[in-house]
Amino acid sequence: MHIMQWGSWLCISVASLFLTACICVFLNIVNITVNRWIFICYANAYDKIYNITSVNVLCIACWMIGFGVELPNFIGWGDHTFDEKTHQCSWDRHVDRSYTVLVSAGFIIVPLVLILYCNMSMIKRIWDVKRNIHGYKARWVSRES
């Protein structure tokens, strides 16, 4: 018996929570990366940007965006299904290609590029500071001799 015949409400619920939670977790990883990037690369601006209110707004925004990404599945742009291959309920990637592109590109690829940029900027900043410290240390030692 096909699972969608007897458990469609359960499958839809699980799939909805799955997509919403995945998007939310991914956005929180982006938030943490951007937080560390601002702290390391723009330390003077950090306290102006991050306070209890802005952090709460970011957390709520992550969940709102997650629910917003899930919403099209309920209004006909996408759908939920039981995947026979993986034996799990998820959003149906084959119903509408434009929705799949939106989720894949907009909420996976773009954030990955942002994470990559922030991490590379932090590495460069750390190398620059390390190089400056070694240069200062070398000048200081040469003055003492």
Kinemage of the C-alpha trace (Angstrom):
@kinemage 1
@onewidth
@group {chain A} dominant
@subgroup {mainchain}
@vectorlist {calphas} color= white
{ca met a 1} P 0.000 0.000 0.000
{ca his a 2} L 1.347 3.434 -0.935
{ca ile a 3} L 2.041 5.551 2.148
{ca met a 4} L 0.326 8.649 0.742
{ca gln a 5} L -3.013 6.769 0.683
{ca trp a 6} L -3.207 6.252 4.448
{ca gly a 7} L -0.827 8.802 5.909
{ca ser a 8} L -0.860 11.861 3.699
{ca trp a 9} L -1.452 14.278 6.606
{ca leu a 10} L 1.470 12.757 8.505
{ca cys a 11} L 3.727 12.825 5.449
{ca ile a 12} L 2.821 16.445 4.701
{ca ser a 13} L 3.462 17.424 8.334
{ca val a 14} L 6.840 15.694 8.438
{ca ala a 15} L 7.869 17.096 5.056
{ca ser a 16} L 6.820 20.619 6.083
{ca leu a 17} L 8.791 20.487 9.304
{ca phe a 18} L 11.742 18.936 7.484
{ca leu a 19} L 12.048 21.680 4.853
{ca thr a 20} L 11.337 24.495 7.314
{ca ala a 21} L 13.885 23.202 9.826
{ca cys a 22} L 16.539 22.607 7.156
{ca ile a 23} L 16.183 26.125 5.764
{ca cys a 24} L 16.211 27.563 9.294
{ca val a 25} L 19.321 25.625 10.302
{ca phe a 26} L 21.112 26.646 7.122
{ca leu a 27} L 20.207 30.309 7.637
{ca asn a 28} L 21.446 30.100 11.221
{ca ile a 29} L 24.781 28.777 9.952
{ca val a 30} L 24.899 31.789 7.627
{ca asn a 31} L 24.046 34.088 10.564
{ca ile a 32} L 26.816 32.616 12.704
{ca thr a 33} L 29.325 32.943 9.859
{ca val a 34} L 28.364 36.566 9.155
{ca asn a 35} L 28.488 37.294 12.901
{ca arg a 36} L 32.051 35.981 13.158
{ca trp a 37} L 33.016 37.770 9.899
{ca ile a 38} L 31.818 41.116 11.267
{ca phe a 39} L 33.523 40.466 14.618
{ca ile a 40} L 36.867 39.588 12.990
{ca cys a 41} L 36.907 41.916 9.996
{ca tyr a 42} L 34.827 44.862 11.257
{ca ala a 43} L 35.257 44.767 15.041
{ca asn a 44} L 34.286 48.422 15.507
{ca ala a 45} L 30.871 47.848 13.926
{ca tyr a 46} L 30.109 44.631 15.791
{ca asp a 47} L 28.544 46.177 18.911
{ca lys a 48} L 26.449 48.528 16.795
{ca ile a 49} L 25.044 45.664 14.704
{ca tyr a 50} L 24.620 42.896 17.277
{ca asn a 51} L 22.537 43.503 20.367
{ca ile a 52} L 19.751 41.545 22.036
{ca thr a 53} L 17.093 43.047 19.770
{ca ser a 54} L 18.897 42.432 16.487
{ca val a 55} L 19.780 38.860 17.467
{ca asn a 56} L 16.155 38.138 18.367
{ca val a 57} L 15.017 39.651 15.058
{ca leu a 58} L 17.527 37.482 13.164
{ca cys a 59} L 16.317 34.327 14.916
{ca ile a 60} L 12.674 35.128 14.224
{ca ala a 61} L 13.516 36.052 10.625
{ca cys a 62} L 15.171 32.658 10.092
{ca trp a 63} L 11.992 30.856 11.112
{ca met a 64} L 9.773 33.230 9.120
{ca ile a 65} L 11.889 32.686 6.004
{ca gly a 66} L 11.812 28.927 6.610
{ca phe a 67} L 8.011 28.970 6.809
{ca gly a 68} L 7.906 31.299 3.810
{ca val a 69} L 9.938 28.870 1.726
{ca glu a 70} L 7.544 26.082 2.753
{ca leu a 71} L 4.383 28.069 2.016
{ca pro a 72} L 4.415 27.560 -1.791
{ca asn a 73} L 3.988 23.821 -1.225
{ca phe a 74} L 0.568 24.541 0.265
{ca ile a 75} L -0.640 26.927 -2.450
{ca gly a 76} L 0.132 24.722 -5.436
{ca trp a 77} L 3.589 25.851 -6.530
{ca gly a 78} L 5.216 22.782 -5.010
{ca asp a 79} L 4.079 19.667 -3.205
{ca his a 80} L 5.005 17.075 -0.606
{ca thr a 81} L 5.499 13.420 -1.347
{ca phe a 82} L 6.816 10.161 -0.002
{ca asp a 83} L 10.056 9.359 -1.796
{ca glu a 84} L 10.129 5.617 -2.481
{ca lys a 85} L 13.890 5.714 -3.103
{ca thr a 86} L 14.907 7.283 0.220
{ca his a 87} L 11.798 6.203 2.181
{ca gln a 88} L 11.146 9.664 3.570
{ca cys a 89} L 8.573 12.394 3.200
{ca ser a 90} L 9.914 15.581 1.685
{ca trp a 91} L 9.029 18.341 -0.717
{ca asp a 92} L 8.553 17.023 -4.224
{ca arg a 93} L 11.408 18.366 -6.327
{ca his a 94} L 9.758 17.213 -9.548
{ca val a 95} L 6.430 19.078 -9.342
{ca asp a 96} L 7.660 22.514 -10.454
{ca arg a 97} L 11.182 23.189 -11.655
{ca ser a 98} L 11.004 26.923 -10.844
{ca tyr a 99} L 10.299 26.210 -7.170
{ca thr a 100} L 13.155 23.703 -7.067
{ca val a 101} L 15.493 26.287 -8.631
{ca leu a 102} L 14.351 28.908 -6.093
{ca val a 103} L 15.025 26.617 -3.138
{ca ser a 104} L 18.269 25.213 -4.562
{ca ala a 105} L 19.785 28.447 -5.842
{ca gly a 106} L 18.257 31.002 -3.516
{ca phe a 107} L 18.447 29.149 -0.244
{ca ile a 108} L 21.389 26.798 -0.777
{ca ile a 109} L 23.831 28.111 -3.399
{ca val a 110} L 23.633 31.836 -2.553
{ca pro a 111} L 24.126 31.241 1.190
{ca leu a 112} L 27.017 28.862 0.447
{ca val a 113} L 28.711 31.558 -1.625
{ca leu a 114} L 28.184 34.047 1.216
{ca ile a 115} L 29.667 31.579 3.733
{ca leu a 116} L 32.653 30.996 1.442
{ca tyr a 117} L 33.230 34.737 0.998
{ca cys a 118} L 33.018 35.436 4.737
{ca asn a 119} L 35.362 32.585 5.635
{ca met a 120} L 37.907 33.585 2.989
{ca ser a 121} L 37.765 37.195 4.204
{ca met a 122} L 38.351 36.062 7.789
{ca ile a 123} L 41.327 33.932 6.734
{ca lys a 124} L 42.807 36.858 4.810
{ca arg a 125} L 42.287 39.193 7.779
{ca ile a 126} L 43.943 36.740 10.168
{ca trp a 127} L 46.916 36.309 7.809
{ca asp a 128} L 47.259 40.093 7.457
{ca val a 129} L 47.202 40.609 11.224
{ca lys a 130} L 49.672 37.786 11.726
{ca arg a 131} L 51.999 39.272 9.101
{ca asn a 132} L 51.752 42.713 10.729
{ca ile a 133} L 52.519 41.265 14.156
{ca his a 134} L 55.569 39.427 12.836
{ca gly a 135} L 56.738 42.597 11.042
{ca tyr a 136} L 56.279 44.688 14.190
{ca lys a 137} L 58.042 42.058 16.282
{ca ala a 138} L 60.981 41.951 13.847
{ca arg a 139} L 61.312 45.762 13.936
{ca trp a 140} L 61.120 45.776 17.739
{ca val a 141} L 63.825 43.112 18.099
{ca ser a 142} L 66.137 44.939 15.644
{ca arg a 143} L 65.811 48.169 17.712
{ca glu a 144} L 66.823 46.398 20.908
{ca ser a 145} L 70.029 45.013 19.422
